[in-house]
Amino acid sequence: MNVAEVRRDFPITDAMVFLNVANHSPSSKPVQDAVRGYLLDWDMEKRRGDERVEEAIASFSRLVGADHNEVAFQPNTSAALTTVAEAVGFEGGMNVVVNDLENPANWYPWTAQRRKGVELRIVRGKGGAVRLDELEKAVDDGTRVVAISHVEWLTGARHDLREVAEVAHDHGAYLVVDGIQAAGAVRVDVKRDDVDFYACGSYKWLLGCSGAGFLYVKRSLITELTPAQWGYRAVEEHDPEEPRLKETAKKFELGEPSYLSFVGTKAGIDMILGLGPANVEARVLKLNQRLFDGLTTIGLEVASPEDRRLRSGVISFSTRDTEATSRSLTEAGFLVSLRPAGVRVSPDFYNTEEEVDRLLGLLAEEAKRL
């Protein structure tokens, strides 16, 4: 990968050190051009909105190893997870296994099921990750769903989805994955990992625009489950009294999507596909490891797992005065996030080793002063 060449597609790199893709991706020239072009097509009445959404779905499907008919569009990750939560057929006495490392987007759809008499079981993370043995203790034959992030939003722990799927399926439960901090940064293969549902928004590592999202549904579950809400896009035969739902993942779609968002998101995903997901992952993990090694050398407290097998593009750390550190980094031209686990840093393939070293240099100087 020619990083210098790639950086020319990201104008933000001339203005600041952007290390915050876990919050929102920077705007790239390919995405900007795609959105502008679509607006011109719209003016010329050539918008082809539904076709453009299908093209975005096709690109996402390639990225995660799914068949096109197994992916439905959604407005965001939260909506996709809620769609699943309302479709899997919860009844009183069932339980959902989640963990305390999850983003609220992967909490509230399951918390809402308590009104049906469903128990919420919370596994406590250790060392920034969810341990498989702890997860196994919480799952039993009454478990309907095991919900987990592919990559945790604060610690960056990357879970082995295949292992989690085996635990869930041994008890007849579904594996539901929040993939927004993984897809586009690390390789995803929903078939290899035997995932049942994979939800992902567009505006982080997929490098797209807000307002687009995707839901993968394993083929065997498409006909087995019925969505709680029906929209016109889900229906094969539009009969007000007896509508017939489609036999693809489209049965989980509702109404008109944000066409612009999907056009821009396709451009972002296609950039990743063009570079090669394996190359992107290697680049992200290399920068992450450089950052992790530097932080530990300085002696800072790192919330992210030490085990390289659990590493992703996200890393969080704290100092003696974490809020002050966040402010000083911002003043020095670094865009990072202040989160409950500390300062969260998320470099992507367009970042450089020199940028990581500059960050570490500032932190080392601050540590000396403190």
C-alpha positions as CSV (number, residue, x, y, z in Angstrom):
1,M,0.0,0.0,0.0
2,N,1.3,3.4,-1.0
3,V,0.3,5.5,2.0
4,A,1.5,8.8,0.6
5,E,-0.7,8.2,-2.4
6,V,-3.7,7.1,-0.3
7,R,-3.4,10.3,1.8
8,R,-4.1,12.4,-1.2
9,D,-7.6,11.1,-1.1
10,F,-8.1,12.4,2.5
11,P,-7.8,16.2,2.6
12,I,-8.1,16.2,6.4
13,T,-4.5,14.8,6.6
14,D,-3.2,18.2,5.5
15,A,-5.0,20.0,8.3
16,M,-4.6,17.8,11.3
17,V,-3.6,14.3,12.5
18,F,-6.9,12.5,12.3
19,L,-7.0,9.6,14.7
20,N,-10.7,9.4,15.3
21,V,-12.3,7.1,12.8
22,A,-13.8,5.0,15.6
23,N,-16.0,8.1,16.1
24,H,-16.6,9.2,12.5
25,S,-14.7,8.7,9.3
26,P,-13.0,11.7,7.6
27,S,-14.4,12.7,4.3
28,S,-12.5,11.4,1.4
29,K,-12.4,12.6,-2.2
30,P,-14.0,9.5,-3.7
31,V,-16.9,9.8,-1.3
32,Q,-17.2,13.5,-2.0
33,D,-17.1,12.9,-5.7
34,A,-19.7,10.2,-5.5
35,V,-22.1,12.3,-3.5
36,R,-21.7,15.3,-5.8
37,G,-22.1,13.2,-8.9
38,Y,-25.3,11.7,-7.5
39,L,-26.8,15.1,-6.8
40,L,-26.2,16.0,-10.4
41,D,-27.8,12.8,-11.5
42,W,-30.7,13.7,-9.3
43,D,-31.1,17.1,-11.0
44,M,-31.0,15.3,-14.4
45,E,-33.7,12.8,-13.1
46,K,-31.2,10.0,-13.4
47,R,-31.0,9.2,-9.7
48,R,-31.5,5.4,-10.0
49,G,-31.8,5.4,-6.2
50,D,-32.8,1.8,-5.6
51,E,-30.1,0.5,-8.0
52,R,-27.5,2.6,-6.2
53,V,-28.6,1.2,-2.8
54,E,-28.3,-2.4,-4.2
55,E,-24.8,-1.5,-5.5
56,A,-23.8,-0.5,-2.0
57,I,-25.3,-3.7,-0.5
58,A,-23.3,-5.7,-3.1
59,S,-20.0,-4.0,-2.0
60,F,-20.8,-4.5,1.7
61,S,-21.6,-8.2,1.0
62,R,-18.2,-8.7,-0.7
63,L,-16.5,-7.0,2.3
64,V,-18.1,-9.3,4.9
65,G,-18.3,-12.6,2.8
66,A,-22.1,-12.6,2.5
67,D,-24.4,-13.3,-0.4
68,H,-26.2,-10.3,-1.7
69,N,-29.6,-11.6,-0.8
70,E,-28.6,-12.0,2.8
71,V,-28.0,-8.3,3.4
72,A,-30.7,-5.7,4.0
73,F,-30.2,-1.9,4.1
74,Q,-30.8,-0.2,7.5
75,P,-30.4,3.4,8.5
76,N,-27.8,2.6,11.2
77,T,-26.5,-0.1,13.5
78,S,-29.0,0.6,16.3
79,A,-31.9,0.2,13.9
80,A,-30.5,-3.0,12.6
81,L,-30.0,-4.5,16.1
82,T,-33.5,-3.4,17.1
83,T,-34.9,-5.1,13.9
84,V,-33.3,-8.3,15.0
85,A,-34.4,-8.0,18.6
86,E,-38.0,-7.6,17.6
87,A,-37.9,-10.5,15.0
88,V,-36.3,-13.4,16.9
89,G,-39.5,-14.3,18.9
90,F,-38.8,-13.5,22.5
91,E,-41.0,-15.1,25.1
92,G,-41.1,-15.0,28.9
93,G,-38.5,-17.2,30.5
94,M,-35.9,-16.7,27.8
95,N,-32.7,-14.8,28.4
96,V,-30.2,-12.6,26.4
97,V,-26.5,-12.7,27.2
98,V,-24.7,-9.4,26.8
99,N,-21.6,-7.9,28.4
100,D,-20.6,-4.7,30.2
101,L,-18.2,-3.6,27.5
102,E,-20.9,-3.0,24.9
103,N,-21.9,0.3,23.4
104,P,-25.5,1.3,24.3
105,A,-26.5,0.5,20.8
106,N,-26.0,-3.1,21.7
107,W,-27.7,-2.8,25.0
108,Y,-31.0,-1.1,24.6
109,P,-32.6,-3.4,22.0
110,W,-32.2,-6.3,24.5
111,T,-33.1,-4.3,27.6
112,A,-36.4,-3.5,25.9
113,Q,-37.2,-7.2,25.8
114,R,-37.6,-7.2,29.6
115,R,-41.1,-6.1,29.1
116,K,-41.8,-9.6,27.6
117,G,-40.4,-11.3,30.7
118,V,-36.9,-11.8,29.2
119,E,-33.9,-11.9,31.5
120,L,-30.8,-9.8,30.6
121,R,-27.6,-11.6,31.7
122,I,-24.5,-9.5,31.9
123,V,-21.0,-10.9,31.5
124,R,-18.2,-8.8,33.0
125,G,-15.3,-8.1,30.8
126,K,-11.8,-8.8,32.0
127,G,-8.7,-7.1,30.7
128,G,-10.7,-5.2,28.2
129,A,-12.3,-8.3,26.6
130,V,-15.0,-10.8,27.1
131,R,-13.5,-14.2,28.1
132,L,-15.1,-17.2,26.5
133,D,-15.2,-19.2,29.7
134,E,-17.1,-16.4,31.4
135,L,-19.5,-16.3,28.5
136,E,-20.1,-20.0,28.6
137,K,-21.2,-19.8,32.2
138,A,-23.9,-17.4,31.3
139,V,-25.4,-19.2,28.3
140,D,-27.9,-22.0,28.8
141,D,-30.8,-23.7,26.9
142,G,-33.0,-20.7,27.8
143,T,-30.7,-18.3,26.0
144,R,-32.3,-16.9,22.9
145,V,-29.6,-14.4,21.9
146,V,-25.9,-13.9,22.6
147,A,-25.1,-10.3,21.6
148,I,-21.6,-9.1,21.3
149,S,-19.5,-6.6,19.4
150,H,-16.9,-7.9,16.9
151,V,-14.7,-5.1,18.2
152,E,-15.5,-3.3,21.5
153,W,-15.9,0.4,21.1
154,L,-13.8,1.5,24.1
155,T,-11.1,-1.2,24.6
156,G,-10.8,-2.3,21.0
157,A,-11.0,-6.0,21.9
158,R,-11.6,-8.1,18.9
159,H,-13.5,-11.2,19.7
160,D,-13.3,-14.6,18.0
161,L,-16.8,-14.8,16.6
162,R,-16.5,-18.4,15.6
163,E,-15.8,-19.5,19.2
164,V,-18.7,-17.3,20.4
165,A,-21.0,-18.8,17.7
166,E,-20.2,-22.3,18.9
167,V,-21.2,-21.4,22.4
168,A,-24.4,-19.9,21.3
169,H,-25.4,-22.6,18.8
170,D,-24.6,-25.4,21.3
171,H,-27.6,-24.1,23.3
172,G,-29.8,-23.2,20.3
173,A,-29.2,-19.4,20.6
174,Y,-28.6,-16.8,17.9
175,L,-25.3,-14.9,17.7
176,V,-26.0,-11.2,17.0
177,V,-23.0,-9.1,16.3
178,D,-22.5,-5.3,16.4
179,G,-19.8,-4.9,13.7
180,I,-19.5,-1.1,13.4
181,Q,-16.0,-1.0,14.9
182,A,-14.7,-3.9,12.9
183,A,-16.0,-3.9,9.3
184,G,-13.6,-1.9,7.1
185,A,-10.7,-2.1,9.6
186,V,-10.3,-5.8,10.2
187,R,-11.4,-8.7,7.9
188,V,-14.9,-10.0,8.4
189,D,-16.2,-13.4,7.2
190,V,-19.7,-14.0,8.4
191,K,-19.9,-17.5,6.8
192,R,-16.6,-18.7,8.2
193,D,-17.6,-17.5,11.7
194,D,-21.1,-18.9,11.4
195,V,-22.6,-15.6,12.5
196,D,-26.4,-15.3,12.5
197,F,-26.8,-11.6,12.3
198,Y,-24.2,-8.9,11.7
199,A,-25.2,-5.2,12.0
200,C,-23.0,-2.3,10.8
201,G,-23.4,1.4,10.2
202,S,-21.6,3.3,7.5
203,Y,-19.9,6.3,9.0
204,K,-16.9,4.8,10.8
205,W,-14.4,2.3,9.3
206,L,-16.5,1.9,6.2
207,L,-15.6,5.5,5.4
208,G,-19.1,6.4,4.4
209,C,-21.8,8.9,5.2
210,S,-24.2,8.9,8.2
211,G,-27.6,7.5,7.4
212,A,-26.6,4.2,5.9
213,G,-26.3,0.8,7.5
214,F,-26.4,-2.9,6.7
215,L,-27.9,-6.0,8.3
216,Y,-26.6,-9.5,7.4
217,V,-29.1,-12.3,8.1
218,K,-28.0,-15.9,7.7
219,R,-29.9,-17.4,4.8
220,S,-31.6,-20.2,6.8
221,L,-33.0,-17.6,9.2
222,I,-34.6,-15.3,6.6
223,T,-37.7,-17.5,6.1
224,E,-37.7,-18.7,9.7
225,L,-38.1,-15.2,11.2
226,T,-40.7,-12.5,10.6
227,P,-40.0,-8.8,11.2
228,A,-42.2,-7.0,13.7
229,Q,-42.6,-4.1,11.4
230,W,-43.4,-4.3,7.7
231,G,-42.6,-1.7,5.1
232,Y,-43.4,-1.6,1.4
233,R,-39.9,-2.6,0.5
234,A,-40.3,-5.9,2.5
235,V,-43.4,-7.1,0.6
236,E,-43.4,-9.2,-2.5
237,E,-47.2,-8.9,-3.2
238,H,-48.8,-5.7,-2.0
239,D,-52.1,-7.0,-0.6
240,P,-53.3,-4.8,2.3
241,E,-55.0,-7.8,3.9
242,E,-52.5,-10.6,3.2
243,P,-49.2,-9.2,2.0
244,R,-46.6,-11.7,1.1
245,L,-43.1,-10.9,2.4
246,K,-40.0,-11.3,0.3
247,E,-37.8,-14.4,0.7
248,T,-34.6,-12.5,1.0
249,A,-33.1,-10.2,3.7
250,K,-35.1,-7.4,2.1
251,K,-38.1,-8.6,4.2
252,F,-36.3,-6.6,7.0
253,E,-36.3,-3.3,5.1
254,L,-38.9,-0.6,5.6
255,G,-39.2,2.5,3.5
256,E,-37.2,4.7,1.3
257,P,-33.5,4.9,2.3
258,S,-31.1,7.8,2.4
259,Y,-29.9,7.4,-1.2
260,L,-27.0,9.9,-0.8
261,S,-25.7,8.1,2.2
262,F,-25.6,4.8,0.4
263,V,-23.9,6.3,-2.7
264,G,-21.2,7.8,-0.5
265,T,-20.8,4.7,1.5
266,K,-20.3,2.5,-1.5
267,A,-17.5,4.7,-2.6
268,G,-15.9,4.3,0.9
269,I,-16.3,0.5,0.9
270,D,-15.0,0.3,-2.7
271,M,-11.8,2.1,-1.6
272,I,-11.2,-0.6,1.0
273,L,-12.0,-3.4,-1.5
274,G,-9.6,-1.8,-4.0
275,L,-6.8,-1.6,-1.5
276,G,-7.6,-5.1,-0.2
277,P,-9.1,-5.8,3.2
278,A,-6.1,-7.9,4.2
279,N,-3.8,-5.0,3.4
280,V,-6.0,-2.6,5.3
281,E,-6.1,-4.8,8.3
282,A,-2.3,-5.3,8.3
283,R,-1.8,-1.6,8.1
284,V,-4.3,-0.8,10.9
285,L,-2.8,-3.5,13.2
286,K,0.7,-2.3,12.5
287,L,-0.1,1.2,13.6
288,N,-2.1,-0.1,16.6
289,Q,0.9,-2.2,17.8
290,R,3.3,0.7,17.4
291,L,0.9,2.9,19.5
292,F,0.4,0.1,22.1
293,D,4.2,-0.5,22.5
294,G,4.8,3.3,22.8
295,L,2.1,3.8,25.4
296,T,3.3,0.9,27.6
297,T,7.0,2.1,27.3
298,I,5.9,5.5,28.6
299,G,4.2,3.8,31.4
300,L,0.6,4.9,30.7
301,E,-2.4,2.8,31.6
302,V,-3.8,1.1,28.5
303,A,-7.4,-0.2,28.7
304,S,-7.0,-2.3,25.5
305,P,-6.0,-6.0,25.6
306,E,-2.3,-6.8,25.6
307,D,-2.8,-10.0,23.6
308,R,-2.1,-9.2,19.9
309,R,-4.8,-11.7,18.8
310,L,-7.4,-9.4,20.4
311,R,-6.1,-6.2,18.8
312,S,-8.1,-4.0,16.3
313,G,-7.9,-0.4,15.2
314,V,-9.1,1.0,18.6
315,I,-6.9,1.7,21.6
316,S,-7.7,3.6,24.8
317,F,-5.4,4.8,27.5
318,S,-5.4,7.1,30.6
319,T,-2.9,9.4,32.3
320,R,-2.7,11.1,35.6
321,D,-5.0,13.8,34.2
322,T,-6.8,12.2,31.2
323,E,-9.0,15.2,30.4
324,A,-6.1,17.5,30.4
325,T,-4.2,15.1,28.1
326,S,-7.1,15.1,25.7
327,R,-7.2,18.9,25.6
328,S,-3.4,19.1,25.0
329,L,-3.6,16.7,22.2
330,T,-6.4,18.6,20.6
331,E,-4.5,21.9,20.9
332,A,-1.5,20.2,19.3
333,G,-3.6,19.3,16.2
334,F,-4.6,15.7,17.0
335,L,-8.2,14.6,16.6
336,V,-8.9,11.9,19.2
337,S,-11.9,11.1,21.5
338,L,-12.3,11.4,25.2
339,R,-14.3,8.4,26.3
340,P,-15.1,6.6,29.6
341,A,-12.1,4.3,29.2
342,G,-9.7,7.3,28.6
343,V,-8.4,8.9,25.5
344,R,-9.4,6.7,22.5
345,V,-7.2,6.7,19.5
346,S,-8.1,5.0,16.2
347,P,-5.6,5.2,13.4
348,D,-6.6,4.0,9.9
349,F,-4.6,3.0,6.8
350,Y,-4.1,6.7,5.8
351,N,-2.2,7.5,9.0
352,T,1.6,7.2,9.2
353,E,4.1,5.9,11.6
354,E,5.4,9.5,12.0
355,E,2.0,10.7,13.2
356,V,1.9,7.9,15.8
357,D,5.4,8.8,16.9
358,R,4.5,12.5,17.2
359,L,1.6,11.5,19.4
360,L,3.8,9.3,21.6
361,G,6.4,12.1,21.8
362,L,3.9,14.6,23.2
363,L,2.7,12.0,25.7
364,A,6.2,11.2,26.8
365,E,6.9,14.9,27.4
366,E,3.7,15.3,29.4
367,A,4.6,12.2,31.5
368,K,7.9,13.8,32.4
369,R,6.2,17.0,33.5
370,L,3.7,15.1,35.6
